[in-house]
Amino acid sequence: MIRDSLPLLVPMAEAPKVLGLSRSALYRAAARGEIAVRKLGRSALVDTASVLAFIEGLPRATIRSGGAAEADARRGTP
């Protein structure tokens, strides 16, 4: 499982690459208290368990098949 391969804490500078979220999304979530960030000296460390809980709490997306071609066909656009 992915949880087993992640470290407990990830430096904020590395967090976007490791966790798959943008830097700004991580900072916004931290500011809202949705993810935990710890301080060790001058370093900000992202708590990976809190990020995984945050991601699991996001709503599921609904993906429609067909995309633009299907929409064009409904409108009668060639």
DOLORO-307044 format. One record per residue (C-alpha): chain; y, z, x. Coordinates in Angstrom, 3 decimals, padded with zeros to 6 digits. Example, Ala and Ser with C-alpha at 12.3 -4.5 7.8 and 13.67 -1.06 7.14 Angstrom:
{chain=A, y=-004.500, z=007.800, x=012.300} $
{chain=A, y=-001.060, z=007.140, x=013.670} $
// end
This chain:
{chain=A, y=000.000, z=000.000, x=000.000} $
{chain=A, y=003.550, z=-000.710, x=001.162} $
{chain=A, y=004.503, z=002.976, x=001.025} $
{chain=A, y=002.036, z=003.741, x=003.793} $
{chain=A, y=003.596, z=001.200, x=006.147} $
{chain=A, y=007.201, z=002.397, x=005.771} $
{chain=A, y=008.750, z=005.163, x=007.854} $
{chain=A, y=010.112, z=008.194, x=005.983} $
{chain=A, y=013.668, z=007.419, x=007.073} $
{chain=A, y=015.273, z=004.138, x=008.122} $
{chain=A, y=018.650, z=003.829, x=009.896} $
{chain=A, y=021.233, z=002.328, x=007.514} $
{chain=A, y=021.798, z=-000.576, x=009.918} $
{chain=A, y=018.109, z=-001.565, x=009.693} $
{chain=A, y=017.567, z=-000.686, x=006.026} $
{chain=A, y=018.485, z=-004.077, x=004.494} $
{chain=A, y=015.895, z=-005.894, x=006.632} $
{chain=A, y=013.189, z=-003.246, x=006.230} $
{chain=A, y=013.695, z=-002.532, x=002.521} $
{chain=A, y=014.713, z=-005.981, x=001.243} $
{chain=A, y=018.002, z=-004.924, x=-000.342} $
{chain=A, y=021.479, z=-005.974, x=000.742} $
{chain=A, y=023.656, z=-003.571, x=002.709} $
{chain=A, y=026.189, z=-003.408, x=-000.115} $
{chain=A, y=023.477, z=-002.730, x=-002.717} $
{chain=A, y=022.203, z=000.166, x=-000.599} $
{chain=A, y=025.698, z=001.651, x=-000.207} $
{chain=A, y=026.434, z=001.276, x=-003.938} $
{chain=A, y=023.143, z=002.942, x=-004.875} $
{chain=A, y=023.807, z=005.753, x=-002.392} $
{chain=A, y=027.345, z=006.284, x=-003.749} $
{chain=A, y=025.930, z=006.576, x=-007.287} $
{chain=A, y=023.298, z=009.051, x=-006.083} $
{chain=A, y=020.438, z=006.667, x=-006.902} $
{chain=A, y=019.059, z=006.735, x=-003.361} $
{chain=A, y=019.162, z=009.503, x=-000.769} $
{chain=A, y=020.874, z=009.082, x=002.577} $
{chain=A, y=020.493, z=011.777, x=005.227} $
{chain=A, y=022.702, z=012.438, x=008.234} $
{chain=A, y=021.358, z=013.120, x=011.700} $
{chain=A, y=024.278, z=013.428, x=014.065} $
{chain=A, y=026.352, z=010.289, x=013.527} $
{chain=A, y=023.445, z=008.307, x=012.094} $
{chain=A, y=022.972, z=007.634, x=008.388} $
{chain=A, y=019.266, z=007.456, x=007.520} $
{chain=A, y=017.989, z=006.012, x=004.252} $
{chain=A, y=015.173, z=007.952, x=002.566} $
{chain=A, y=012.607, z=005.230, x=001.857} $
{chain=A, y=010.848, z=007.202, x=-000.894} $
{chain=A, y=014.111, z=007.343, x=-002.849} $
{chain=A, y=014.600, z=003.582, x=-002.418} $
{chain=A, y=011.083, z=002.870, x=-003.680} $
{chain=A, y=011.702, z=005.132, x=-006.702} $
{chain=A, y=015.019, z=003.333, x=-007.311} $
{chain=A, y=013.313, z=-000.081, x=-007.186} $
{chain=A, y=010.502, z=001.048, x=-009.499} $
{chain=A, y=013.141, z=002.223, x=-011.988} $
{chain=A, y=014.804, z=-001.189, x=-012.199} $
{chain=A, y=014.120, z=-003.199, x=-015.356} $
{chain=A, y=011.621, z=-006.024, x=-015.150} $
{chain=A, y=013.069, z=-009.528, x=-015.154} $
{chain=A, y=012.070, z=-012.076, x=-017.770} $
{chain=A, y=011.496, z=-015.467, x=-016.200} $
{chain=A, y=011.508, z=-018.480, x=-018.455} $
{chain=A, y=009.478, z=-021.514, x=-017.493} $
{chain=A, y=010.994, z=-024.967, x=-017.301} $
{chain=A, y=014.358, z=-024.085, x=-015.841} $
{chain=A, y=017.160, z=-026.649, x=-015.947} $
{chain=A, y=014.935, z=-029.578, x=-016.903} $
{chain=A, y=013.738, z=-027.778, x=-020.025} $
{chain=A, y=017.318, z=-026.808, x=-020.956} $
{chain=A, y=018.444, z=-030.427, x=-020.529} $
{chain=A, y=015.591, z=-031.612, x=-022.761} $
{chain=A, y=016.619, z=-029.171, x=-025.507} $
{chain=A, y=020.188, z=-030.472, x=-025.330} $
{chain=A, y=019.071, z=-034.112, x=-025.212} $
{chain=A, y=020.596, z=-034.615, x=-021.761} $
{chain=A, y=018.771, z=-037.246, x=-019.671} $
// end
